[in-house]
């Protein structure tokens, strides 16, 4: 169920309708480490599908992640993946968890907008 919930929340990823601050506020209250781990796994799966098959048709629909377009820049998505790993470890530290989640979700939205060639 958590996966379905998260997929729904990420449906607007990379678009102007994506609200990382609202998501971070909700995520910090309910299993933030599990949510980041799920997101990390989905990004890994998404990148594998894009890079190995060039067609992320099946698994990525369930993740809520945008479908890749031709010529997408994967660099920003790889960068977010690395930061997600660091953020999961940092959740247990003295940092403000909501700000940490906000940063990750903002970067994720920006990465998918950049990968799709959209800015602003």
N, C-alpha and C positions, 0 to 999 in steps of 0.2 A: 504493500500500500504506500509506503514512503516513496518508492520509486515512481509510482503513478502521480502522486502529489507533486513531487519535484519536477517531473516532466511537464505537468500542466503549468507550473510556475515559470518554467523556462521557455514556454512557447513563444513569448515575445522577444526572446533574446536577440540582440543585434538590431532591434527596431526601436523607434521612439517610445513605444508602449512599455518597454522593459523598465521596471522600477526597482533598482538594486537596493535602495534604502528601505523600502517597505519589506522586501524579502529578507534583508539582513535583520530587521527588527523582529520578524517572525522566526527566523532560523535560530537566533541567539537564545530564544526561549524554549526551543524544542530540538534536542539532539544535534547541535551544530557540528560536532565532529563526524557523526554519521552522514550528515548532509554533504559536508565537504568531501568525505570519502566516496560517496555515491557519485558526486559531480566529477571527481578525479577519475573514477572508473569509466564513467560515460565519455569523458573527453579522450581517454586512452582508446576506448572502443571506436569512437568517432574518427580519431586520427588514423587508427589502423585501417578502418574501412576505406577512408579516403586515399591513404597512401598505398595500400595493398591492392585494392580492387578498383579504385578510382570512381566507385559508385556506392555511396552510402545510402542504400535504399532500405534495407530491412531493419537492422538493429537501431538505427538512429531515429526512426520515427517514434519509438517508444521512449527515447531519452528527452524529447522536447528540443533537442539541439537543431539548429537550422540545417537544412540540406545544403551540401556544398555545391557551389557553382563552378563552372569552368574557370580556371585561372585564379582560384582563391589563394590568397596569401596565408599559408599555414603558420608562418613565423609567430604572429601574435598569439595564436592558440597554443603553440608549444610553450611560449613564455608563461602564459597563464597556468598551464599544467604544472610547471615547476614551482610557481608561486603557491599553488594550492597545496602541494606537498609540504611546503614550509609553513603555511598557515595552519594546517592541521596540528602540527607539532606546537605551534605558538599558542594555540587555544588553551593549553594547560598552563601557560605562563601568566605573567602579571599584566599583559596587554589588555586593553579594552576589547572584549570579544566582538561587540557589535561593530566597532570601527574596523576591526580586522575582517569581518565578514563583508562589510560595506566595500572595503577596498577590493576584495576578491571578486565580488559581484560586479562592481563598476568595471574592473579590468576585463572581466569575462565579456560583458556587453560590448565594451570598446573593441576587444579582440575580434569578436564575430562581426561587428560593423566594419572594422578595418579589413578583415579577411574577405568580406563581401564587396569591398571597395566603397563602402558608405562612410561618410564622416559627419560629425556634428551631432 
